[in-house]
Amino acid sequence: MLLSFDTDTAIQRAISEGFKDSTVLTIAHRLSTVAVCDRILVLAAGEVVEIDTPAALLEREDGHFRTLCEQSGELEHLRQLAART
């Protein structure tokens, strides 16, 4: 079952408000879901290749996270989301 954008937004809002004083580990298929997190840990072949804030990772021109964002065609939108955190 695919979630609509509105449903996904409502879920993310509930998580961020309900767990604001907690550590939440998020595994997501949507880059927009993690672009608003405090930190992102990027794995490649089972190894940690990057860990930093979304904004910092987006600044790394040769980074794994930035490459994924560029390939998604949503780089500017994801930058805007990351800038809010």
N, CA, C and O atoms as a Tinker XYZ file with bonds, in Angstrom:
   340  protein
     1  N      0.836000   -1.172000    0.000000    73     2
     2  CA     0.000000    0.000000    0.000000    64     1     3
     3  C      0.884000    1.240000    0.000000    63     2     4     5
     4  O      1.780000    1.355000    0.836000    81     3
     5  N      0.654000    2.146000   -0.899000    73     3     6
     6  CA     1.404000    3.390000   -0.971000    64     5     7
     7  C      0.701000    4.461000   -0.156000    63     6     8     9
     8  O     -0.526000    4.567000   -0.171000    81     7
     9  N      1.490000    5.251000    0.552000    73     7    10
    10  CA     0.941000    6.349000    1.318000    64     9    11
    11  C      0.865000    7.593000    0.458000    63    10    12    13
    12  O      1.743000    7.845000   -0.367000    81    11
    13  N     -0.182000    8.363000    0.654000    73    11    14
    14  CA    -0.274000    9.639000   -0.044000    64    13    15
    15  C      0.683000   10.624000    0.615000    63    14    16    17
    16  O      1.155000   10.391000    1.728000    81    15
    17  N      0.964000   11.705000   -0.063000    73    15    18
    18  CA     1.834000   12.744000    0.489000    64    17    19
    19  C      1.256000   13.281000    1.786000    63    18    20    21
    20  O      1.990000   13.484000    2.753000    81    19
    21  N     -0.056000   13.514000    1.820000    73    19    22
    22  CA    -0.699000   14.040000    3.029000    64    21    23
    23  C     -0.596000   13.066000    4.196000    63    22    24    25
    24  O     -0.353000   13.477000    5.330000    81    23
    25  N     -0.778000   11.787000    3.923000    73    23    26
    26  CA    -0.677000   10.780000    4.981000    64    25    27
    27  C      0.753000   10.701000    5.497000    63    26    28    29
    28  O      0.974000   10.641000    6.707000    81    27
    29  N      1.722000   10.700000    4.594000    73    27    30
    30  CA     3.120000   10.658000    4.985000    64    29    31
    31  C      3.471000   11.879000    5.829000    63    30    32    33
    32  O      4.162000   11.752000    6.839000    81    31
    33  N      3.010000   13.045000    5.432000    73    31    34
    34  CA     3.262000   14.276000    6.182000    64    33    35
    35  C      2.662000   14.192000    7.581000    63    34    36    37
    36  O      3.302000   14.588000    8.555000    81    35
    37  N      1.445000   13.683000    7.685000    73    35    38
    38  CA     0.790000   13.548000    8.985000    64    37    39
    39  C      1.553000   12.578000    9.892000    63    38    40    41
    40  O      1.699000   12.829000   11.088000    81    39
    41  N      2.032000   11.487000    9.329000    73    39    42
    42  CA     2.799000   10.512000   10.109000    64    41    43
    43  C      4.099000   11.143000   10.592000    63    42    44    45
    44  O      4.454000   11.003000   11.762000    81    43
    45  N      4.805000   11.828000    9.718000    73    43    46
    46  CA     6.069000   12.462000   10.097000    64    45    47
    47  C      5.856000   13.520000   11.173000    63    46    48    49
    48  O      6.668000   13.640000   12.091000    81    47
    49  N      4.780000   14.283000   11.071000    73    47    50
    50  CA     4.466000   15.296000   12.076000    64    49    51
    51  C      4.187000   14.630000   13.430000    63    50    52    53
    52  O      4.674000   15.089000   14.463000    81    51
    53  N      3.408000   13.557000   13.419000    73    51    54
    54  CA     3.089000   12.842000   14.663000    64    53    55
    55  C      4.353000   12.291000   15.313000    63    54    56    57
    56  O      4.497000   12.356000   16.534000    81    55
    57  N      5.264000   11.751000   14.517000    73    55    58
    58  CA     6.519000   11.217000   15.053000    64    57    59
    59  C      7.359000   12.345000   15.643000    63    58    60    61
    60  O      7.866000   12.219000   16.757000    81    59
    61  N      7.514000   13.449000   14.908000    73    59    62
    62  CA     8.371000   14.528000   15.391000    64    61    63
    63  C      7.804000   15.195000   16.641000    63    62    64    65
    64  O      8.565000   15.610000   17.515000    81    63
    65  N      6.494000   15.302000   16.737000    73    63    66
    66  CA     5.880000   15.909000   17.917000    64    65    67
    67  C      5.805000   14.922000   19.088000    63    66    68    69
    68  O      6.087000   15.287000   20.229000    81    67
    69  N      5.435000   13.703000   18.808000    73    67    70
    70  CA     5.253000   12.711000   19.860000    64    69    71
    71  C      6.535000   12.195000   20.467000    63    70    72    73
    72  O      6.547000   11.728000   21.605000    81    71
    73  N      7.614000   12.276000   19.713000    73    71    74
    74  CA     8.895000   11.745000   20.180000    64    73    75
    75  C      9.974000   12.816000   20.213000    63    74    76    77
    76  O     11.154000   12.505000   20.059000    81    75
    77  N      9.590000   14.072000   20.413000    73    75    78
    78  CA    10.553000   15.172000   20.342000    64    77    79
    79  C     11.667000   15.079000   21.380000    63    78    80    81
    80  O     12.747000   15.630000   21.168000    81    79
    81  N     11.430000   14.405000   22.479000    73    79    82
    82  CA    12.455000   14.242000   23.508000    64    81    83
    83  C     13.084000   12.850000   23.487000    63    82    84    85
    84  O     13.649000   12.402000   24.484000    81    83
    85  N     12.985000   12.183000   22.363000    73    83    86
    86  CA    13.480000   10.815000   22.235000    64    85    87
    87  C     14.423000   10.690000   21.042000    63    86    88    89
    88  O     14.446000   11.542000   20.154000    81    87
    89  N     15.189000    9.625000   21.043000    73    87    90
    90  CA    15.999000    9.277000   19.884000    64    89    91
    91  C     15.167000    8.358000   19.005000    63    90    92    93
    92  O     14.668000    7.329000   19.461000    81    91
    93  N     15.024000    8.733000   17.759000    73    91    94
    94  CA    14.234000    7.955000   16.809000    64    93    95
    95  C     15.146000    7.531000   15.666000    63    94    96    97
    96  O     15.795000    8.371000   15.042000    81    95
    97  N     15.197000    6.241000   15.392000    73    95    98
    98  CA    15.932000    5.733000   14.238000    64    97    99
    99  C     14.931000    5.534000   13.112000    63    98   100   101
   100  O     13.925000    4.845000   13.279000    81    99
   101  N     15.208000    6.136000   11.974000    73    99   102
   102  CA    14.297000    6.078000   10.842000    64   101   103
   103  C     14.979000    5.402000    9.672000    63   102   104   105
   104  O     16.078000    5.786000    9.271000    81   103
   105  N     14.329000    4.406000    9.134000    73   103   106
   106  CA    14.780000    3.771000    7.893000    64   105   107
   107  C     13.694000    4.086000    6.877000    63   106   108   109
   108  O     12.533000    3.728000    7.071000    81   107
   109  N     14.071000    4.754000    5.796000    73   107   110
   110  CA    13.051000    5.255000    4.885000    64   109   111
   111  C     13.451000    5.088000    3.426000    63   110   112   113
   112  O     14.632000    5.040000    3.084000    81   111
   113  N     12.444000    5.003000    2.589000    73   111   114
   114  CA    12.661000    4.968000    1.153000    64   113   115
   115  C     12.570000    6.359000    0.549000    63   114   116   117
   116  O     13.109000    6.614000   -0.528000    81   115
   117  N     11.894000    7.246000    1.239000    73   115   118
   118  CA    11.735000    8.618000    0.743000    64   117   119
   119  C     12.814000    9.512000    1.345000    63   118   120   121
   120  O     12.963000    9.591000    2.564000    81   119
   121  N     13.553000   10.174000    0.484000    73   119   122
   122  CA    14.602000   11.070000    0.959000    64   121   123
   123  C     14.018000   12.223000    1.756000    63   122   124   125
   124  O     14.665000   12.727000    2.674000    81   123
   125  N     12.824000   12.644000    1.426000    73   123   126
   126  CA    12.197000   13.743000    2.162000    64   125   127
   127  C     11.918000   13.359000    3.605000    63   126   128   129
   128  O     11.842000   14.230000    4.472000    81   127
   129  N     11.764000   12.085000    3.874000    73   127   130
   130  CA    11.533000   11.628000    5.246000    64   129   131
   131  C     12.768000   11.853000    6.101000    63   130   132   133
   132  O     12.643000   12.254000    7.258000    81   131
   133  N     13.946000   11.608000    5.570000    73   131   134
   134  CA    15.168000   11.764000    6.360000    64   133   135
   135  C     15.790000   13.147000    6.233000    63   134   136   137
   136  O     16.653000   13.502000    7.036000    81   135
   137  N     15.380000   13.929000    5.257000    73   135   138
   138  CA    15.959000   15.260000    5.062000    64   137   139
   139  C     15.660000   16.200000    6.222000    63   138   140   141
   140  O     16.321000   17.227000    6.378000    81   139
   141  N     14.679000   15.856000    7.028000    73   139   142
   142  CA    14.318000   16.701000    8.167000    64   141   143
   143  C     14.843000   16.152000    9.494000    63   142   144   145
   144  O     14.536000   16.698000   10.553000    81   143
   145  N     15.617000   15.098000    9.446000    73   143   146
   146  CA    16.181000   14.500000   10.662000    64   145   147
   147  C     17.367000   15.330000   11.158000    63   146   148   149
   148  O     17.936000   16.132000   10.418000    81   147
   149  N     17.723000   15.120000   12.426000    73   147   150
   150  CA    18.873000   15.829000   12.994000    64   149   151
   151  C     20.185000   15.343000   12.391000    63   150   152   153
   152  O     21.085000   16.138000   12.122000    81   151
   153  N     20.289000   14.044000   12.181000    73   151   154
   154  CA    21.491000   13.427000   11.628000    64   153   155
   155  C     21.093000   12.322000   10.669000    63   154   156   157
   156  O     20.052000   11.684000   10.826000    81   155
   157  N     21.942000   12.109000    9.673000    73   155   158
   158  CA    21.742000   11.011000    8.724000    64   157   159
   159  C     23.009000   10.167000    8.718000    63   158   160   161
   160  O     24.121000   10.690000    8.639000    81   159
   161  N     22.824000    8.870000    8.802000    73   159   162
   162  CA    23.914000    7.910000    8.696000    64   161   163
   163  C     23.681000    7.163000    7.393000    63   162   164   165
   164  O     22.633000    6.549000    7.198000    81   163
   165  N     24.662000    7.219000    6.506000    73   163   166
   166  CA    24.534000    6.584000    5.191000    64   165   167
   167  C     25.392000    5.323000    5.169000    63   166   168   169
   168  O     26.581000    5.357000    5.487000    81   167
   169  N     24.770000    4.217000    4.791000    73   167   170
   170  CA    25.464000    2.940000    4.655000    64   169   171
   171  C     25.634000    2.601000    3.180000    63   170   172   173
   172  O     24.761000    2.886000    2.361000    81   171
   173  N     26.758000    1.994000    2.857000    73   171   174
   174  CA    26.995000    1.460000    1.514000    64   173   175
   175  C     27.713000    0.125000    1.701000    63   174   176   177
   176  O     28.767000    0.061000    2.334000    81   175
   177  N     27.146000   -0.916000    1.156000    73   175   178
   178  CA    27.705000   -2.264000    1.283000    64   177   179
   179  C     27.945000   -2.634000    2.745000    63   178   180   181
   180  O     28.934000   -3.283000    3.084000    81   179
   181  N     27.016000   -2.205000    3.604000    73   179   182
   182  CA    27.096000   -2.552000    5.015000    64   181   183
   183  C     28.079000   -1.738000    5.838000    63   182   184   185
   184  O     28.279000   -2.025000    7.018000    81   183
   185  N     28.688000   -0.738000    5.245000    73   183   186
   186  CA    29.669000    0.110000    5.932000    64   185   187
   187  C     29.145000    1.539000    6.026000    63   186   188   189
   188  O     28.478000    2.031000    5.116000    81   187
   189  N     29.458000    2.197000    7.139000    73   187   190
   190  CA    29.110000    3.609000    7.293000    64   189   191
   191  C     30.020000    4.426000    6.389000    63   190   192   193
   192  O     31.244000    4.360000    6.508000    81   191
   193  N     29.422000    5.200000    5.482000    73   191   194
   194  CA    30.220000    6.026000    4.573000    64   193   195
   195  C     30.049000    7.516000    4.852000    63   194   196   197
   196  O     30.897000    8.319000    4.464000    81   195
   197  N     28.964000    7.890000    5.517000    73   195   198
   198  CA    28.735000    9.293000    5.866000    64   197   199
   199  C     27.847000    9.367000    7.095000    63   198   200   201
   200  O     26.977000    8.524000    7.316000    81   199
   201  N     28.094000   10.397000    7.886000    73   199   202
   202  CA    27.192000   10.724000    8.983000    64   201   203
   203  C     27.347000   12.209000    9.269000    63   202   204   205
   204  O     28.448000   12.701000    9.516000    81   203
   205  N     26.216000   12.913000    9.232000    73   203   206
   206  CA    26.235000   14.357000    9.488000    64   205   207
   207  C     24.796000   14.866000    9.415000    63   206   208   209
   208  O     23.855000   14.086000    9.274000    81   207
   209  N     24.645000   16.164000    9.512000    73   207   210
   210  CA    23.320000   16.753000    9.350000    64   209   211
   211  C     22.922000   16.664000    7.881000    63   210   212   213
   212  O     23.794000   16.568000    7.018000    81   211
   213  N     21.630000   16.694000    7.580000    73   211   214
   214  CA    21.216000   16.672000    6.182000    64   213   215
   215  C     21.828000   17.818000    5.378000    63   214   216   217
   216  O     22.288000   17.615000    4.254000    81   215
   217  N     21.834000   19.018000    5.953000    73   215   218
   218  CA    22.382000   20.175000    5.237000    64   217   219
   219  C     23.863000   19.985000    4.915000    63   218   220   221
   220  O     24.307000   20.297000    3.810000    81   219
   221  N     24.620000   19.476000    5.873000    73   219   222
   222  CA    26.057000   19.253000    5.644000    64   221   223
   223  C     26.287000   18.185000    4.585000    63   222   224   225
   224  O     27.168000   18.328000    3.738000    81   223
   225  N     25.506000   17.124000    4.629000    73   223   226
   226  CA    25.653000   16.061000    3.624000    64   225   227
   227  C     25.308000   16.556000    2.231000    63   226   228   229
   228  O     25.915000   16.127000    1.250000    81   227
   229  N     24.343000   17.452000    2.138000    73   227   230
   230  CA    23.964000   17.993000    0.828000    64   229   231
   231  C     25.033000   18.911000    0.252000    63   230   232   233
   232  O     25.057000   19.151000   -0.955000    81   231
   233  N     25.909000   19.422000    1.093000    73   231   234
   234  CA    26.991000   20.285000    0.622000    64   233   235
   235  C     28.159000   19.498000    0.044000    63   234   236   237
   236  O     28.974000   20.058000   -0.688000    81   235
   237  N     28.254000   18.218000    0.357000    73   235   238
   238  CA    29.355000   17.382000   -0.141000    64   237   239
   239  C     29.074000   16.981000   -1.590000    63   238   240   241
   240  O     28.252000   16.103000   -1.850000    81   239
   241  N     29.750000   17.620000   -2.511000    73   239   242
   242  CA    29.463000   17.404000   -3.928000    64   241   243
   243  C     29.679000   15.960000   -4.371000    63   242   244   245
   244  O     29.019000   15.504000   -5.304000    81   243
   245  N     30.580000   15.237000   -3.729000    73   243   246
   246  CA    30.845000   13.850000   -4.123000    64   245   247
   247  C     30.266000   12.856000   -3.111000    63   246   248   249
   248  O     30.633000   11.681000   -3.121000    81   247
   249  N     29.363000   13.322000   -2.238000    73   247   250
   250  CA    28.813000   12.473000   -1.199000    64   249   251
   251  C     27.736000   11.519000   -1.682000    63   250   252   253
   252  O     27.079000   11.766000   -2.694000    81   251
   253  N     27.564000   10.442000   -0.961000    73   251   254
   254  CA    26.543000    9.444000   -1.291000    64   253   255
   255  C     25.131000   10.019000   -1.165000    63   254   256   257
   256  O     24.299000    9.847000   -2.055000    81   255
   257  N     24.874000   10.702000   -0.050000    73   255   258
   258  CA    23.530000   11.252000    0.171000    64   257   259
   259  C     23.193000   12.275000   -0.910000    63   258   260   261
   260  O     22.102000   12.246000   -1.479000    81   259
   261  N     24.120000   13.168000   -1.189000    73   259   262
   262  CA    23.865000   14.184000   -2.218000    64   261   263
   263  C     23.611000   13.522000   -3.575000    63   262   264   265
   264  O     22.718000   13.946000   -4.309000    81   263
   265  N     24.375000   12.503000   -3.912000    73   263   266
   266  CA    24.182000   11.797000   -5.176000    64   265   267
   267  C     22.772000   11.217000   -5.263000    63   266   268   269
   268  O     22.115000   11.320000   -6.299000    81   267
   269  N     22.312000   10.607000   -4.172000    73   267   270
   270  CA    20.941000   10.078000   -4.147000    64   269   271
   271  C     19.922000   11.196000   -4.355000    63   270   272   273
   272  O     18.944000   11.030000   -5.084000    81   271
   273  N     20.159000   12.322000   -3.714000    73   271   274
   274  CA    19.236000   13.456000   -3.847000    64   273   275
   275  C     19.232000   14.001000   -5.273000    63   274   276   277
   276  O     18.176000   14.336000   -5.811000    81   275
   277  N     20.403000   14.089000   -5.880000    73   275   278
   278  CA    20.485000   14.550000   -7.270000    64   277   279
   279  C     19.763000   13.579000   -8.204000    63   278   280   281
   280  O     19.033000   14.003000   -9.100000    81   279
   281  N     19.964000   12.292000   -7.996000    73   279   282
   282  CA    19.332000   11.282000   -8.844000    64   281   283
   283  C     17.810000   11.291000   -8.697000    63   282   284   285
   284  O     17.094000   10.910000   -9.623000    81   283
   285  N     17.322000   11.719000   -7.551000    73   283   286
   286  CA    15.878000   11.753000   -7.328000    64   285   287
   287  C     15.209000   12.893000   -8.090000    63   286   288   289
   288  O     13.997000   12.870000   -8.308000    81   287
   289  N     15.996000   13.889000   -8.495000    73   287   290
   290  CA    15.429000   15.053000   -9.171000    64   289   291
   291  C     14.804000   16.044000   -8.196000    63   290   292   293
   292  O     14.137000   16.991000   -8.614000    81   291
   293  N     15.016000   15.832000   -6.902000    73   291   294
   294  CA    14.412000   16.687000   -5.877000    64   293   295
   295  C     15.451000   17.421000   -5.034000    63   294   296   297
   296  O     15.170000   17.787000   -3.893000    81   295
   297  N     16.637000   17.638000   -5.574000    73   295   298
   298  CA    17.727000   18.213000   -4.797000    64   297   299
   299  C     17.337000   19.537000   -4.146000    63   298   300   301
   300  O     17.561000   19.715000   -2.949000    81   299
   301  N     16.770000   20.449000   -4.889000    73   299   302
   302  CA    16.437000   21.758000   -4.327000    64   301   303
   303  C     15.350000   21.657000   -3.258000    63   302   304   305
   304  O     15.425000   22.339000   -2.237000    81   303
   305  N     14.356000   20.823000   -3.480000    73   303   306
   306  CA    13.313000   20.612000   -2.479000    64   305   307
   307  C     13.908000   20.023000   -1.206000    63   306   308   309
   308  O     13.551000   20.442000   -0.105000    81   307
   309  N     14.798000   19.069000   -1.344000    73   307   310
   310  CA    15.431000   18.426000   -0.193000    64   309   311
   311  C     16.341000   19.415000    0.540000    63   310   312   313
   312  O     16.455000   19.356000    1.764000    81   311
   313  N     16.974000   20.301000   -0.179000    73   311   314
   314  CA    17.781000   21.356000    0.455000    64   313   315
   315  C     16.898000   22.272000    1.298000    63   314   316   317
   316  O     17.277000   22.665000    2.401000    81   315
   317  N     15.740000   22.602000    0.783000    73   315   318
   318  CA    14.811000   23.448000    1.537000    64   317   319
   319  C     14.350000   22.749000    2.809000    63   318   320   321
   320  O     14.268000   23.375000    3.866000    81   319
   321  N     14.051000   21.470000    2.717000    73   319   322
   322  CA    13.649000   20.719000    3.899000    64   321   323
   323  C     14.775000   20.664000    4.924000    63   322   324   325
   324  O     14.543000   20.859000    6.117000    81   323
   325  N     15.990000   20.400000    4.461000    73   323   326
   326  CA    17.141000   20.297000    5.356000    64   325   327
   327  C     17.447000   21.628000    6.032000    63   326   328   329
   328  O     17.904000   21.650000    7.175000    81   327
   329  N     17.203000   22.720000    5.349000    73   327   330
   330  CA    17.482000   24.042000    5.908000    64   329   331
   331  C     16.546000   24.382000    7.057000    63   330   332   333
   332  O     16.866000   25.246000    7.875000    81   331
   333  N     15.409000   23.729000    7.135000    73   331   334
   334  CA    14.434000   23.990000    8.205000    64   333   335
   335  C     14.836000   23.366000    9.523000    63   334   336   337
   336  O     14.307000   23.738000   10.570000    81   335
   337  N     15.765000   22.420000    9.491000    73   335   338
   338  CA    16.114000   21.701000   10.732000    64   337   339
   339  C     17.255000   22.371000   11.459000    63   338   340
   340  O     17.674000   21.901000   12.516000    81   339
